């Protein structure tokens, strides 16, 4: 039996300052897809450069989907407050641009 992949929640910021939240099993690959416009979200096409604001391992896909839905329901200010709370509790959050 193979182990199920670990799912991650990530948040990107566009050049215009808009926030995008998604889930993936490979943050670097997914960021590259968004950046290159290959299999990336239509909402992000032409909106670069993109900055990775946050990513964290969530575990199972169902858990990641539930957390993603909760975060997506937040206003922009709510998302930023959520990020700040994650930063203060030690969850990985490193603003960066991936290759």
Biopython code that builds the backbone (N, CA, C, O; Angstrom):
import numpy as np
from Bio.PDB.StructureBuilder import StructureBuilder

atoms = [
    (1, "UNK", "N", (0.847, -1.181, 0.000)),
    (1, "UNK", "CA", (0.000, 0.000, 0.000)),
    (1, "UNK", "C", (0.891, 1.243, 0.000)),
    (1, "UNK", "O", (1.838, 1.335, 0.781)),
    (2, "UNK", "N", (0.585, 2.191, -0.874)),
    (2, "UNK", "CA", (1.381, 3.416, -0.932)),
    (2, "UNK", "C", (0.774, 4.472, -0.022)),
    (2, "UNK", "O", (-0.441, 4.545, 0.162)),
    (3, "UNK", "N", (1.643, 5.274, 0.531)),
    (3, "UNK", "CA", (1.181, 6.362, 1.405)),
    (3, "UNK", "C", (0.542, 7.445, 0.546)),
    (3, "UNK", "O", (1.024, 7.752, -0.544)),
    (4, "UNK", "N", (-0.536, 8.013, 1.044)),
    (4, "UNK", "CA", (-1.183, 9.090, 0.293)),
    (4, "UNK", "C", (-0.323, 10.346, 0.396)),
    (4, "UNK", "O", (0.325, 10.579, 1.416)),
    (5, "UNK", "N", (-0.320, 11.157, -0.670)),
    (5, "UNK", "CA", (0.516, 12.362, -0.648)),
    (5, "UNK", "C", (0.011, 13.372, 0.376)),
    (5, "UNK", "O", (-1.175, 13.417, 0.700)),
    (6, "UNK", "N", (0.929, 14.170, 0.869)),
    (6, "UNK", "CA", (0.572, 15.235, 1.801)),
    (6, "UNK", "C", (0.106, 16.444, 0.996)),
    (6, "UNK", "O", (0.795, 16.889, 0.078)),
    (7, "UNK", "N", (-1.049, 16.964, 1.339)),
    (7, "UNK", "CA", (-1.605, 18.126, 0.652)),
    (7, "UNK", "C", (-1.211, 19.397, 1.386)),
    (7, "UNK", "O", (-1.099, 19.421, 2.612)),
    (8, "UNK", "N", (-1.003, 20.446, 0.614)),
    (8, "UNK", "CA", (-0.589, 21.746, 1.140)),
    (8, "UNK", "C", (-1.593, 22.808, 0.727)),
    (8, "UNK", "O", (-2.160, 22.753, -0.364)),
    (9, "UNK", "N", (-1.803, 23.764, 1.601)),
    (9, "UNK", "CA", (-2.567, 24.968, 1.280)),
    (9, "UNK", "C", (-1.541, 26.056, 0.988)),
    (9, "UNK", "O", (-0.547, 26.184, 1.702)),
    (10, "UNK", "N", (-1.780, 26.838, -0.060)),
    (10, "UNK", "CA", (-0.862, 27.929, -0.379)),
    (10, "UNK", "C", (-1.650, 29.189, -0.700)),
    (10, "UNK", "O", (-2.815, 29.129, -1.095)),
    (11, "UNK", "N", (-0.996, 30.330, -0.525)),
    (11, "UNK", "CA", (-1.616, 31.611, -0.853)),
    (11, "UNK", "C", (-0.616, 32.443, -1.644)),
    (11, "UNK", "O", (0.541, 32.590, -1.253)),
    (12, "UNK", "N", (-1.087, 32.984, -2.767)),
    (12, "UNK", "CA", (-0.274, 33.822, -3.641)),
    (12, "UNK", "C", (-0.802, 35.244, -3.631)),
    (12, "UNK", "O", (-1.979, 35.485, -3.359)),
    (13, "UNK", "N", (0.087, 36.185, -3.933)),
    (13, "UNK", "CA", (-0.320, 37.582, -4.130)),
    (13, "UNK", "C", (0.058, 37.958, -5.559)),
    (13, "UNK", "O", (1.166, 37.671, -6.013)),
    (14, "UNK", "N", (-0.876, 38.606, -6.265)),
    (14, "UNK", "CA", (-0.609, 39.074, -7.621)),
    (14, "UNK", "C", (0.081, 40.430, -7.568)),
    (14, "UNK", "O", (0.201, 41.037, -6.504)),
    (15, "UNK", "N", (0.531, 40.895, -8.726)),
    (15, "UNK", "CA", (1.179, 42.208, -8.805)),
    (15, "UNK", "C", (0.235, 43.312, -8.345)),
    (15, "UNK", "O", (0.681, 44.318, -7.794)),
    (16, "UNK", "N", (-1.068, 43.132, -8.567)),
    (16, "UNK", "CA", (-2.063, 44.130, -8.168)),
    (16, "UNK", "C", (-2.455, 44.006, -6.698)),
    (16, "UNK", "O", (-3.245, 44.806, -6.197)),
    (17, "UNK", "N", (-1.905, 43.007, -6.004)),
    (17, "UNK", "CA", (-2.192, 42.843, -4.584)),
    (17, "UNK", "C", (-3.336, 41.907, -4.266)),
    (17, "UNK", "O", (-3.680, 41.740, -3.096)),
    (18, "UNK", "N", (-3.940, 41.286, -5.275)),
    (18, "UNK", "CA", (-5.021, 40.340, -5.023)),
    (18, "UNK", "C", (-4.458, 39.040, -4.457)),
    (18, "UNK", "O", (-3.324, 38.664, -4.755)),
    (19, "UNK", "N", (-5.250, 38.364, -3.645)),
    (19, "UNK", "CA", (-4.830, 37.121, -3.010)),
    (19, "UNK", "C", (-5.510, 35.938, -3.678)),
    (19, "UNK", "O", (-6.688, 36.011, -4.028)),
    (20, "UNK", "N", (-4.777, 34.858, -3.856)),
    (20, "UNK", "CA", (-5.293, 33.630, -4.442)),
    (20, "UNK", "C", (-4.916, 32.483, -3.515)),
    (20, "UNK", "O", (-3.768, 32.381, -3.083)),
    (21, "UNK", "N", (-5.873, 31.625, -3.211)),
    (21, "UNK", "CA", (-5.656, 30.486, -2.319)),
    (21, "UNK", "C", (-5.919, 29.198, -3.075)),
    (21, "UNK", "O", (-6.890, 29.104, -3.827)),
    (22, "UNK", "N", (-5.062, 28.204, -2.882)),
    (22, "UNK", "CA", (-5.251, 26.917, -3.532)),
    (22, "UNK", "C", (-4.634, 25.801, -2.713)),
    (22, "UNK", "O", (-4.031, 26.032, -1.666)),
    (23, "UNK", "N", (-4.801, 24.571, -3.219)),
    (23, "UNK", "CA", (-4.203, 23.402, -2.576)),
    (23, "UNK", "C", (-3.447, 22.602, -3.626)),
    (23, "UNK", "O", (-3.771, 22.653, -4.812)),
    (24, "UNK", "N", (-2.443, 21.868, -3.180)),
    (24, "UNK", "CA", (-1.637, 21.052, -4.077)),
    (24, "UNK", "C", (-0.828, 20.055, -3.262)),
    (24, "UNK", "O", (-0.722, 20.175, -2.042)),
    (25, "UNK", "N", (-0.267, 19.081, -3.940)),
    (25, "UNK", "CA", (0.668, 18.162, -3.289)),
    (25, "UNK", "C", (2.111, 18.593, -3.519)),
    (25, "UNK", "O", (3.025, 18.045, -2.902)),
    (26, "UNK", "N", (2.329, 19.570, -4.400)),
    (26, "UNK", "CA", (3.682, 20.042, -4.719)),
    (26, "UNK", "C", (3.630, 21.552, -4.950)),
    (26, "UNK", "O", (3.274, 22.003, -6.039)),
    (27, "UNK", "N", (3.979, 22.322, -3.942)),
    (27, "UNK", "CA", (3.852, 23.783, -3.998)),
    (27, "UNK", "C", (4.739, 24.375, -5.089)),
    (27, "UNK", "O", (4.287, 25.237, -5.843)),
    (28, "UNK", "N", (5.984, 23.934, -5.188)),
    (28, "UNK", "CA", (6.903, 24.495, -6.188)),
    (28, "UNK", "C", (6.390, 24.240, -7.604)),
    (28, "UNK", "O", (6.418, 25.140, -8.443)),
    (29, "UNK", "N", (5.921, 23.016, -7.876)),
    (29, "UNK", "CA", (5.393, 22.691, -9.201)),
    (29, "UNK", "C", (4.172, 23.538, -9.517)),
    (29, "UNK", "O", (4.057, 24.081, -10.616)),
    (30, "UNK", "N", (3.259, 23.651, -8.556)),
    (30, "UNK", "CA", (2.017, 24.395, -8.789)),
    (30, "UNK", "C", (2.299, 25.882, -8.995)),
    (30, "UNK", "O", (1.676, 26.522, -9.842)),
    (31, "UNK", "N", (3.237, 26.429, -8.223)),
    (31, "UNK", "CA", (3.607, 27.836, -8.390)),
    (31, "UNK", "C", (4.155, 28.061, -9.798)),
    (31, "UNK", "O", (3.811, 29.047, -10.450)),
    (32, "UNK", "N", (5.002, 27.151, -10.262)),
    (32, "UNK", "CA", (5.565, 27.256, -11.613)),
    (32, "UNK", "C", (4.455, 27.191, -12.658)),
    (32, "UNK", "O", (4.482, 27.939, -13.635)),
    (33, "UNK", "N", (3.483, 26.310, -12.463)),
    (33, "UNK", "CA", (2.363, 26.222, -13.402)),
    (33, "UNK", "C", (1.592, 27.536, -13.447)),
    (33, "UNK", "O", (1.236, 28.011, -14.526)),
    (34, "UNK", "N", (1.336, 28.122, -12.290)),
    (34, "UNK", "CA", (0.643, 29.412, -12.253)),
    (34, "UNK", "C", (1.474, 30.484, -12.948)),
    (34, "UNK", "O", (0.964, 31.244, -13.771)),
    (35, "UNK", "N", (2.745, 30.536, -12.612)),
    (35, "UNK", "CA", (3.626, 31.569, -13.154)),
    (35, "UNK", "C", (3.762, 31.457, -14.673)),
    (35, "UNK", "O", (3.754, 32.463, -15.381)),
    (36, "UNK", "N", (3.887, 30.219, -15.165)),
    (36, "UNK", "CA", (4.096, 30.002, -16.592)),
    (36, "UNK", "C", (2.801, 29.956, -17.388)),
    (36, "UNK", "O", (2.835, 29.910, -18.618)),
    (37, "UNK", "N", (1.659, 29.969, -16.703)),
    (37, "UNK", "CA", (0.377, 29.912, -17.395)),
    (37, "UNK", "C", (0.039, 28.532, -17.926)),
    (37, "UNK", "O", (-0.890, 28.384, -18.720)),
    (38, "UNK", "N", (0.784, 27.517, -17.499)),
    (38, "UNK", "CA", (0.546, 26.146, -17.929)),
    (38, "UNK", "C", (-0.256, 25.447, -16.841)),
    (38, "UNK", "O", (0.244, 25.241, -15.736)),
    (39, "UNK", "N", (-1.479, 25.088, -17.141)),
    (39, "UNK", "CA", (-2.354, 24.423, -16.176)),
    (39, "UNK", "C", (-2.575, 25.262, -14.923)),
    (39, "UNK", "O", (-3.028, 24.747, -13.901)),
    (40, "UNK", "N", (-2.263, 26.528, -14.995)),
    (40, "UNK", "CA", (-2.490, 27.428, -13.865)),
    (40, "UNK", "C", (-3.918, 27.944, -13.881)),
    (40, "UNK", "O", (-4.625, 27.802, -14.879)),
    (41, "UNK", "N", (-4.336, 28.533, -12.792)),
    (41, "UNK", "CA", (-5.686, 29.077, -12.681)),
    (41, "UNK", "C", (-5.864, 30.247, -13.647)),
    (41, "UNK", "O", (-4.988, 31.104, -13.763)),
    (42, "UNK", "N", (-6.993, 30.277, -14.332)),
    (42, "UNK", "CA", (-7.283, 31.379, -15.253)),
    (42, "UNK", "C", (-7.289, 32.717, -14.528)),
    (42, "UNK", "O", (-6.948, 33.746, -15.109)),
    (43, "UNK", "N", (-7.675, 32.698, -13.270)),
    (43, "UNK", "CA", (-7.740, 33.937, -12.480)),
    (43, "UNK", "C", (-6.373, 34.589, -12.324)),
    (43, "UNK", "O", (-6.292, 35.778, -12.018)),
    (44, "UNK", "N", (-5.296, 33.833, -12.530)),
    (44, "UNK", "CA", (-3.951, 34.371, -12.324)),
    (44, "UNK", "C", (-3.222, 34.713, -13.619)),
    (44, "UNK", "O", (-2.147, 35.311, -13.583)),
    (45, "UNK", "N", (-3.792, 34.341, -14.758)),
    (45, "UNK", "CA", (-3.106, 34.587, -16.029)),
    (45, "UNK", "C", (-2.962, 36.074, -16.293)),
    (45, "UNK", "O", (-3.934, 36.829, -16.242)),
    (46, "UNK", "N", (-1.733, 36.481, -16.576)),
    (46, "UNK", "CA", (-1.455, 37.883, -16.855)),
    (46, "UNK", "C", (-1.430, 38.764, -15.622)),
    (46, "UNK", "O", (-1.401, 39.988, -15.741)),
    (47, "UNK", "N", (-1.440, 38.168, -14.444)),
    (47, "UNK", "CA", (-1.504, 38.936, -13.198)),
    (47, "UNK", "C", (-0.168, 38.976, -12.460)),
    (47, "UNK", "O", (-0.106, 39.457, -11.328)),
    (48, "UNK", "N", (0.913, 38.471, -13.089)),
    (48, "UNK", "CA", (2.205, 38.383, -12.425)),
    (48, "UNK", "C", (2.924, 39.703, -12.356)),
    (48, "UNK", "O", (2.470, 40.692, -12.931)),
    (49, "UNK", "N", (4.043, 39.730, -11.657)),
    (49, "UNK", "CA", (4.648, 38.567, -11.012)),
    (49, "UNK", "C", (3.868, 38.137, -9.770)),
    (49, "UNK", "O", (3.235, 38.942, -9.087)),
    (50, "UNK", "N", (3.943, 36.850, -9.513)),
    (50, "UNK", "CA", (3.251, 36.271, -8.367)),
    (50, "UNK", "C", (4.232, 36.078, -7.217)),
    (50, "UNK", "O", (5.403, 35.762, -7.429)),
    (51, "UNK", "N", (3.746, 36.270, -6.014)),
    (51, "UNK", "CA", (4.551, 36.063, -4.812)),
    (51, "UNK", "C", (3.864, 35.024, -3.939)),
    (51, "UNK", "O", (2.668, 35.121, -3.663)),
    (52, "UNK", "N", (4.625, 34.038, -3.510)),
    (52, "UNK", "CA", (4.104, 33.035, -2.582)),
    (52, "UNK", "C", (4.136, 33.632, -1.188)),
    (52, "UNK", "O", (5.209, 33.869, -0.632)),
    (53, "UNK", "N", (2.957, 33.875, -0.622)),
    (53, "UNK", "CA", (2.866, 34.463, 0.716)),
    (53, "UNK", "C", (2.913, 33.417, 1.813)),
    (53, "UNK", "O", (3.468, 33.657, 2.886)),
    (54, "UNK", "N", (2.331, 32.258, 1.544)),
    (54, "UNK", "CA", (2.164, 31.269, 2.612)),
    (54, "UNK", "C", (1.971, 29.895, 2.006)),
    (54, "UNK", "O", (1.339, 29.746, 0.960)),
    (55, "UNK", "N", (2.517, 28.904, 2.664)),
    (55, "UNK", "CA", (2.165, 27.514, 2.367)),
    (55, "UNK", "C", (2.350, 26.705, 3.630)),
    (55, "UNK", "O", (3.239, 26.965, 4.441)),
    (56, "UNK", "N", (1.497, 25.728, 3.771)),
    (56, "UNK", "CA", (1.598, 24.849, 4.940)),
    (56, "UNK", "C", (1.066, 23.476, 4.595)),
    (56, "UNK", "O", (0.109, 23.335, 3.834)),
    (57, "UNK", "N", (1.698, 22.467, 5.163)),
    (57, "UNK", "CA", (1.232, 21.098, 4.999)),
    (57, "UNK", "C", (-0.047, 20.935, 5.805)),
    (57, "UNK", "O", (-0.124, 21.335, 6.966)),
    (58, "UNK", "N", (-1.054, 20.338, 5.166)),
    (58, "UNK", "CA", (-2.339, 20.140, 5.834)),
    (58, "UNK", "C", (-2.561, 18.662, 6.127)),
    (58, "UNK", "O", (-3.093, 18.318, 7.182)),
    (59, "UNK", "N", (-2.165, 17.795, 5.223)),
    (59, "UNK", "CA", (-2.359, 16.364, 5.418)),
    (59, "UNK", "C", (-3.189, 15.769, 4.305)),
    (59, "UNK", "O", (-2.792, 15.792, 3.140)),
    (60, "UNK", "N", (-4.335, 15.240, 4.662)),
    (60, "UNK", "CA", (-5.216, 14.595, 3.694)),
    (60, "UNK", "C", (-5.902, 15.617, 2.785)),
    (60, "UNK", "O", (-6.086, 16.776, 3.157)),
    (61, "UNK", "N", (-6.274, 15.164, 1.590)),
    (61, "UNK", "CA", (-6.917, 16.045, 0.613)),
    (61, "UNK", "C", (-8.203, 16.660, 1.158)),
    (61, "UNK", "O", (-8.451, 17.849, 0.953)),
    (62, "UNK", "N", (-9.008, 15.884, 1.837)),
    (62, "UNK", "CA", (-10.262, 16.388, 2.393)),
    (62, "UNK", "C", (-10.039, 17.511, 3.390)),
    (62, "UNK", "O", (-10.775, 18.497, 3.405)),
    (63, "UNK", "N", (-9.019, 17.356, 4.223)),
    (63, "UNK", "CA", (-8.686, 18.409, 5.191)),
    (63, "UNK", "C", (-8.235, 19.672, 4.472)),
    (63, "UNK", "O", (-8.604, 20.781, 4.858)),
    (64, "UNK", "N", (-7.430, 19.497, 3.419)),
    (64, "UNK", "CA", (-6.950, 20.648, 2.651)),
    (64, "UNK", "C", (-8.111, 21.361, 1.959)),
    (64, "UNK", "O", (-8.150, 22.591, 1.923)),
    (65, "UNK", "N", (-9.053, 20.597, 1.410)),
    (65, "UNK", "CA", (-10.221, 21.202, 0.755)),
    (65, "UNK", "C", (-11.067, 21.997, 1.744)),
    (65, "UNK", "O", (-11.543, 23.086, 1.424)),
    (66, "UNK", "N", (-11.253, 21.453, 2.942)),
    (66, "UNK", "CA", (-12.038, 22.158, 3.955)),
    (66, "UNK", "C", (-11.358, 23.456, 4.387)),
    (66, "UNK", "O", (-12.015, 24.490, 4.510)),
    (67, "UNK", "N", (-10.042, 23.407, 4.616)),
    (67, "UNK", "CA", (-9.317, 24.609, 5.013)),
    (67, "UNK", "C", (-9.328, 25.639, 3.885)),
    (67, "UNK", "O", (-9.507, 26.832, 4.131)),
    (68, "UNK", "N", (-9.137, 25.181, 2.659)),
    (68, "UNK", "CA", (-9.176, 26.090, 1.507)),
    (68, "UNK", "C", (-10.529, 26.800, 1.430)),
    (68, "UNK", "O", (-10.581, 28.011, 1.213)),
    (69, "UNK", "N", (-11.608, 26.064, 1.605)),
    (69, "UNK", "CA", (-12.946, 26.657, 1.550)),
    (69, "UNK", "C", (-13.127, 27.691, 2.657)),
    (69, "UNK", "O", (-13.710, 28.751, 2.428)),
    (70, "UNK", "N", (-12.631, 27.389, 3.851)),
    (70, "UNK", "CA", (-12.736, 28.343, 4.967)),
    (70, "UNK", "C", (-11.976, 29.627, 4.655)),
    (70, "UNK", "O", (-12.487, 30.724, 4.881)),
    (71, "UNK", "N", (-10.763, 29.495, 4.139)),
    (71, "UNK", "CA", (-9.938, 30.669, 3.836)),
    (71, "UNK", "C", (-10.558, 31.470, 2.696)),
    (71, "UNK", "O", (-10.582, 32.700, 2.750)),
    (72, "UNK", "N", (-11.056, 30.793, 1.669)),
    (72, "UNK", "CA", (-11.635, 31.497, 0.525)),
    (72, "UNK", "C", (-12.881, 32.288, 0.909)),
    (72, "UNK", "O", (-13.221, 33.262, 0.238)),
    (73, "UNK", "N", (-13.558, 31.886, 1.969)),
    (73, "UNK", "CA", (-14.746, 32.629, 2.420)),
    (73, "UNK", "C", (-14.381, 33.929, 3.130)),
    (73, "UNK", "O", (-15.242, 34.789, 3.314)),
    (74, "UNK", "N", (-13.126, 34.087, 3.528)),
    (74, "UNK", "CA", (-12.700, 35.298, 4.234)),
    (74, "UNK", "C", (-12.559, 36.475, 3.266)),
    (74, "UNK", "O", (-12.276, 36.293, 2.082)),
    (75, "UNK", "N", (-12.760, 37.670, 3.788)),
    (75, "UNK", "CA", (-12.476, 38.878, 3.009)),
    (75, "UNK", "C", (-10.958, 38.993, 2.864)),
    (75, "UNK", "O", (-10.214, 38.244, 3.497)),
    (76, "UNK", "N", (-10.505, 39.925, 2.037)),
    (76, "UNK", "CA", (-9.060, 40.140, 1.888)),
    (76, "UNK", "C", (-8.437, 40.488, 3.237)),
    (76, "UNK", "O", (-7.370, 39.979, 3.580)),
    (77, "UNK", "N", (-9.103, 41.355, 4.004)),
    (77, "UNK", "CA", (-8.593, 41.727, 5.329)),
    (77, "UNK", "C", (-8.587, 40.507, 6.251)),
    (77, "UNK", "O", (-7.660, 40.329, 7.042)),
    (78, "UNK", "N", (-9.607, 39.679, 6.151)),
    (78, "UNK", "CA", (-9.668, 38.464, 6.956)),
    (78, "UNK", "C", (-8.553, 37.496, 6.607)),
    (78, "UNK", "O", (-7.982, 36.854, 7.489)),
    (79, "UNK", "N", (-8.240, 37.387, 5.310)),
    (79, "UNK", "CA", (-7.142, 36.513, 4.886)),
    (79, "UNK", "C", (-5.812, 37.012, 5.432)),
    (79, "UNK", "O", (-4.986, 36.220, 5.886)),
    (80, "UNK", "N", (-5.605, 38.321, 5.389)),
    (80, "UNK", "CA", (-4.359, 38.877, 5.919)),
    (80, "UNK", "C", (-4.257, 38.657, 7.428)),
    (80, "UNK", "O", (-3.174, 38.374, 7.941)),
    (81, "UNK", "N", (-5.374, 38.783, 8.138)),
    (81, "UNK", "CA", (-5.386, 38.514, 9.583)),
    (81, "UNK", "C", (-5.106, 37.035, 9.838)),
    (81, "UNK", "O", (-4.380, 36.693, 10.772)),
    (82, "UNK", "N", (-5.674, 36.165, 9.018)),
    (82, "UNK", "CA", (-5.430, 34.729, 9.129)),
    (82, "UNK", "C", (-3.945, 34.437, 8.930)),
    (82, "UNK", "O", (-3.357, 33.648, 9.671)),
    (83, "UNK", "N", (-3.339, 35.080, 7.922)),
    (83, "UNK", "CA", (-1.906, 34.905, 7.676)),
    (83, "UNK", "C", (-1.074, 35.377, 8.865)),
    (83, "UNK", "O", (-0.121, 34.709, 9.267)),
    (84, "UNK", "N", (-1.435, 36.520, 9.419)),
    (84, "UNK", "CA", (-0.697, 37.052, 10.570)),
    (84, "UNK", "C", (-0.794, 36.100, 11.760)),
    (84, "UNK", "O", (0.189, 35.895, 12.472)),
    (85, "UNK", "N", (-1.964, 35.524, 11.975)),
    (85, "UNK", "CA", (-2.131, 34.556, 13.062)),
    (85, "UNK", "C", (-1.258, 33.328, 12.820)),
    (85, "UNK", "O", (-0.682, 32.783, 13.762)),
    (86, "UNK", "N", (-1.156, 32.888, 11.569)),
    (86, "UNK", "CA", (-0.299, 31.750, 11.230)),
    (86, "UNK", "C", (1.164, 32.096, 11.485)),
    (86, "UNK", "O", (1.937, 31.262, 11.957)),
    (87, "UNK", "N", (1.534, 33.330, 11.171)),
    (87, "UNK", "CA", (2.922, 33.763, 11.358)),
    (87, "UNK", "C", (3.285, 33.730, 12.841)),
    (87, "UNK", "O", (4.374, 33.282, 13.199)),
    (88, "UNK", "N", (2.389, 34.197, 13.701)),
    (88, "UNK", "CA", (2.698, 34.277, 15.127)),
    (88, "UNK", "C", (2.644, 32.921, 15.818)),
    (88, "UNK", "O", (3.221, 32.755, 16.893)),
    (89, "UNK", "N", (1.951, 31.937, 15.211)),
    (89, "UNK", "CA", (1.906, 30.620, 15.860)),
    (89, "UNK", "C", (3.004, 29.689, 15.349)),
    (89, "UNK", "O", (3.049, 28.516, 15.717)),
    (90, "UNK", "N", (3.889, 30.218, 14.498)),
    (90, "UNK", "CA", (5.040, 29.432, 14.065)),
    (90, "UNK", "C", (4.821, 28.611, 12.818)),
    (90, "UNK", "O", (5.739, 27.913, 12.389)),
    (91, "UNK", "N", (3.637, 28.660, 12.209)),
    (91, "UNK", "CA", (3.406, 27.941, 10.973)),
    (91, "UNK", "C", (4.274, 28.569, 9.892)),
    (91, "UNK", "O", (4.456, 29.786, 9.851)),
    (92, "UNK", "N", (4.806, 27.720, 9.017)),
    (92, "UNK", "CA", (5.711, 28.233, 7.982)),
    (92, "UNK", "C", (5.028, 29.299, 7.143)),
    (92, "UNK", "O", (3.952, 29.075, 6.587)),
    (93, "UNK", "N", (5.650, 30.433, 7.062)),
    (93, "UNK", "CA", (5.165, 31.502, 6.201)),
    (93, "UNK", "C", (6.358, 32.339, 5.796)),
    (93, "UNK", "O", (6.888, 33.119, 6.587)),
    (94, "UNK", "N", (6.764, 32.171, 4.580)),
    (94, "UNK", "CA", (7.918, 32.905, 4.090)),
    (94, "UNK", "C", (7.541, 33.533, 2.764)),
    (94, "UNK", "O", (7.449, 32.822, 1.763)),
    (95, "UNK", "N", (7.316, 34.854, 2.716)),
    (95, "UNK", "CA", (7.049, 35.474, 1.424)),
    (95, "UNK", "C", (8.238, 35.234, 0.505)),
    (95, "UNK", "O", (9.376, 35.558, 0.843)),
    (96, "UNK", "N", (7.960, 34.664, -0.659)),
    (96, "UNK", "CA", (9.046, 34.365, -1.577)),
    (96, "UNK", "C", (8.513, 34.193, -2.984)),
    (96, "UNK", "O", (7.322, 33.967, -3.197)),
    (97, "UNK", "N", (9.408, 34.302, -3.925)),
    (97, "UNK", "CA", (9.100, 33.983, -5.310)),
    (97, "UNK", "C", (9.855, 32.706, -5.625)),
    (97, "UNK", "O", (11.078, 32.652, -5.491)),
    (98, "UNK", "N", (9.139, 31.692, -6.038)),
    (98, "UNK", "CA", (9.779, 30.434, -6.395)),
    (98, "UNK", "C", (10.227, 30.512, -7.845)),
    (98, "UNK", "O", (9.702, 31.315, -8.616)),
    (99, "UNK", "N", (11.194, 29.683, -8.221)),
    (99, "UNK", "CA", (11.675, 29.702, -9.614)),
    (99, "UNK", "C", (10.590, 29.344, -10.592)),
    (99, "UNK", "O", (10.832, 29.315, -11.799)),
]
sb = StructureBuilder()
sb.init_structure("model")
sb.init_model(0)
sb.init_chain("A")
sb.init_seg("    ")
for serial, (resi, resn, name, xyz) in enumerate(atoms, 1):
    if name == "N":
        sb.init_residue(resn, " ", resi, " ")
    sb.init_atom(name, np.array(xyz, "f"), 0.0, 1.0, " ", f" {name:<3s}", serial, name[0])
structure = sb.get_structure()
